[in-house]
């Protein structure tokens, strides 16, 4: 069974729903651990910035897909304002 331990971002902690999605994909999980803490922070902030549950769900799915595709930052995101 795969461990659910994954790294957090610089400012943000990894939320459980995003963690579950990353753990379900070995490619996304490996990519997550390979990107910098600042890049992880950007993905987490992007997900947490969603105002509607359906937007959050879509961003979680896109995070997994983008990591699987080799992307290292969220597409079209101006960046975390909390850093």
RAMO-V9234 format. One record per residue. N is the residue number from 1. RES is the residue in three letters. OMEGA is omega in degrees with one decimal (NA if undefined). D_LAST is the distance of its C-alpha to the last C-alpha in Angstrom with 1 decimal. Layout:
N:RES:OMEGA:D_LAST ; N:RES:OMEGA:D_LAST
This chain:
1:UNK:-178.5:34.3 ; 2:UNK:177.3:30.8 ; 3:UNK:177.5:28.3 ; 4:UNK:179.6:25.5 ; 5:UNK:176.5:23.2 ; 6:UNK:-178.9:20.1 ; 7:UNK:176.2:16.9 ; 8:UNK:174.0:13.7 ; 9:UNK:179.3:10.1 ; 10:UNK:-177.3:7.6 ; 11:UNK:-172.9:6.6 ; 12:UNK:171.9:9.3 ; 13:UNK:-179.4:13.0 ; 14:UNK:-180.0:15.3 ; 15:UNK:-175.2:17.5 ; 16:UNK:-177.9:21.2 ; 17:UNK:176.4:22.2 ; 18:UNK:177.4:19.9 ; 19:UNK:-178.6:21.0 ; 20:UNK:179.4:24.6 ; 21:UNK:-179.8:24.4 ; 22:UNK:179.9:22.9 ; 23:UNK:-177.7:25.6 ; 24:UNK:-178.6:28.3 ; 25:UNK:179.1:27.8 ; 26:UNK:179.9:28.3 ; 27:UNK:180.0:27.0 ; 28:UNK:179.3:23.7 ; 29:UNK:179.5:23.4 ; 30:UNK:178.7:24.1 ; 31:UNK:179.6:21.7 ; 32:UNK:-179.1:18.9 ; 33:UNK:-179.2:19.6 ; 34:UNK:-179.8:20.0 ; 35:UNK:-177.3:16.6 ; 36:UNK:175.1:13.8 ; 37:UNK:178.4:11.3 ; 38:UNK:177.4:8.6 ; 39:UNK:176.2:11.2 ; 40:UNK:178.2:12.0 ; 41:UNK:180.0:8.6 ; 42:UNK:178.3:9.3 ; 43:UNK:-178.9:12.8 ; 44:UNK:-179.2:12.1 ; 45:UNK:178.9:10.0 ; 46:UNK:178.6:12.8 ; 47:UNK:-176.0:15.4 ; 48:UNK:-179.5:14.3 ; 49:UNK:180.0:14.0 ; 50:UNK:-178.8:17.8 ; 51:UNK:-179.3:20.1 ; 52:UNK:178.2:23.3 ; 53:UNK:-179.6:24.2 ; 54:UNK:175.8:25.7 ; 55:UNK:177.6:22.6 ; 56:UNK:179.1:20.7 ; 57:UNK:179.0:23.6 ; 58:UNK:179.9:23.7 ; 59:UNK:175.9:20.1 ; 60:UNK:178.2:20.7 ; 61:UNK:179.8:23.9 ; 62:UNK:176.5:22.3 ; 63:UNK:178.7:19.6 ; 64:UNK:-177.9:22.6 ; 65:UNK:-179.2:24.6 ; 66:UNK:176.9:22.1 ; 67:UNK:177.5:21.5 ; 68:UNK:-180.0:25.3 ; 69:UNK:177.7:25.7 ; 70:UNK:177.5:23.6 ; 71:UNK:-176.7:20.6 ; 72:UNK:176.6:17.4 ; 73:UNK:177.2:14.9 ; 74:UNK:179.3:15.6 ; 75:UNK:171.7:18.2 ; 76:UNK:179.2:17.8 ; 77:UNK:-177.8:14.2 ; 78:UNK:177.3:12.4 ; 79:UNK:-178.4:8.9 ; 80:UNK:179.6:6.2 ; 81:UNK:-176.7:5.8 ; 82:UNK:-175.2:3.8 ; 83:UNK:NA:0.0
